[in-house]
Amino acid sequence: MIKTIAFILLRLIATLLAVTFLTFAMVALLPGDPVDTILGTATRDPAVEAQIREELNLDDPFLVRYGNWLGDAVTGDLGRSYITSQPVADTISQRLPVTFQLAFMSIFMSVLVAIPIGVMGAYKQSKWQDTASSAAVQVALSIPNFIFGIFLIWLFAVQLGWLPASNWNRFSDGVVDNMRTALLPALALALAQMAVFSRLIRSDMISTLQENYILSARAKGMSDRYILFRHALRPSSLSLMTIVGISFGALLGGTVVIETLFAIPGLGFSLINAINGRDILLIQGITVFIAVMFVVINTIVDLLYAVLDPRIRRK
């Protein structure tokens, strides 16, 4: 077990180094000069321009800049935005709770809906209930989340007037107000996740229902509901746990379009603004943070698998 955990942690470190290097390299390849963003393209003082280049280390070789940035990043210093003059780490810490809440709510709603749909599809395999749920899932998978978001705005904000179409209220403004602004974007993100989760549960549940211990439980006269949710659902949820972890990590960086559509001040919205403003340090910081969170979450899932499944520990 110790060797398995040590191997996973070493792989985590190697992956993080690769992710930070590639992210830094891709951001460095973006067209344009950051100095032009700061000073503009009009006539400017060469001394001021040279000072800015020195402060941002723009004239240093790429590997030197990456090494300096990585050394600072390890200590939590991701630099300072030269557009807002705010530390990048502070921007991330302020925006992360918003994106985290959206990701958590969408995953929670997806699982809440996907489990009964997947269980019913497996239990009623090849019957009209399974056919209808499969058709609904296929439709959900084919609709982009921003299209579904526009539909939700039209229905609940424009037509019914129940929920706001944009903006964001924090928990400090009241739980009810916060939920009112979070519900529509979370629903827009949850649609595709729900479809994927339900298909996965259905597939695993069909295999589980063919196991001998399920047949034995039925022979003992146990109710179908008890068998489905007490004996079959738990072993059918290991794959779901993996996909939920991956989906949550992906949502931390995949809310860009939805946050922009609903004008939500999360990480994705800040990233779009940073790209439009050519704010390299903020782009690097947010991109690397999202990538690191994705890798860390997947590593946690691997560790949980190693704990729950003895076969992994023997490899």
Secondary structure, DSSP 8 states (H G I E B T S, - for coil): -HHHHHHHHHHHHHHHHHHHHHHHHHHHTSSS-HHHHHH-SS---HHHHHHHHHHHTTTS-HHHHHHHHHHHHHTT---B-TTT--BHHHHHHHHHHHHHHHHHHHHHHHHHHHHHHHHHHHHTTTSHHHHHHHHHHHHHHHS-HHHHHHHHIIIIIIIS--S-SS----GGG-HHHHHHHHHHHHHHHHHHHHHHHHHHHHHHHHHHTTSHHHHHHHHTT--HHHIIIIIITTGGGHHHHHHHHHHHHHHHHH-HHHHHHTT--SHHHHHHHHHHTT-HHHHHHHHHHHHHHHHHHHHHHHHHHHHH-HHHHT-
